[in-house]
Amino acid sequence: IHFYKRPSMGSIVPPPSGDHFTSELCIFLSALATTSGTQFNSLTTQLVRLREVLLEEVVRDSSDSETGVSEEDTDAETLEETLSDSSTEGESQDDKSEISVKEISRPQTVEKEKEATLNNHRVMVSLQRGARYELEERLVRQAFSKFGKVIRMTLYEKPVSGAWGFLDFRTSHSATEALNQVVRAGSCWLHTSLPMSCLTQFPVPHQILLESRYLPQVWEKEIVLRSFFSKFGVVTGVTLLGFGQQRMQRFVISFKDCGVAQELMGTTVKILTCTVVVKEVSSCTVGGGEKSVRG
């Protein structure tokens, strides 16, 4: 007869290898067992990781269940009625013509963005991981110095239209090199993007825009969106711009590969129970030149 010996409060429970969530849960419980008194501050990291893994499981289960949804159920879902005029005018009945237009417009769009950022010395930063109180100006300046000389830096206590701050480089070349990068500064991870004031009528090749009143109304909404769009390609940044008219949430999703974003533009995606139209990021959809985001 084999008896199971219950581990003591100070022992470490070995995590199982098959289930990622169960593994993280065992790590958290083991850390909790070794915590004395009310000193629970050290458990913050494990608790955050456990929450992220749980949300990933929820999104994965929701995505898997979409394959069994009938066409009638899909039509019954809420669909945003507002489409950008540029997307409507650009529709074509011939699939081959539509594909050829996309292939031709891609290099032109990239060239137009390069022209718009030619004299730009500034990048916008958004906080992707970590807390604001952990963000130190010294570490941020040191981390971004690999792209070039940082002559000015502004960090906000709270995000302003998605921006946690701005960095000004000595040369425009350094600013261009720093765009769409994920940079670690201490315990924080920052994503860089083009300032809203620099947007033009031409779409940003590597970004998409989501607008909906029905997006996940949870605190971890950025984690849910990152997990969902990771199945299309590497996501470099998820930025909440704020709320538009009729309390519509507005998110910008950035991809490492420009082709992924351009293939998604003009399509519809189903995130959990919400169907959303994917739009481009430009001055026509976001509104470049706003004073509130100039920093």
Secondary structure as UniProt FT lines:
FT   TURN            9..10
FT   HELIX           20..33
FT   TURN            37..38
FT   HELIX           41..43
FT   HELIX           44..65
FT   HELIX           66..68
FT   HELIX           71..76
FT   HELIX           85..89
FT   HELIX           95..116
FT   TURN            117..119
FT   STRAND          122..129
FT   HELIX           132..134
FT   HELIX           137..144
FT   TURN            145..147
FT   STRAND          150..160
FT   TURN            161..162
FT   STRAND          163..169
FT   HELIX           172..177
FT   TURN            178..180
FT   STRAND          182..185
FT   TURN            186..187
FT   STRAND          188..193
FT   HELIX           196..198
FT   TURN            205..206
FT   STRAND          207..212
FT   TURN            219..220
FT   HELIX           221..229
FT   TURN            230..232
FT   STRAND          235..243
FT   HELIX           245..247
FT   STRAND          249..255
FT   HELIX           258..264
FT   TURN            265..266
FT   STRAND          268..271
FT   TURN            272..273
FT   STRAND          274..280
FT   TURN            283..286
FT   TURN            288..289
FT   HELIX           291..293
//
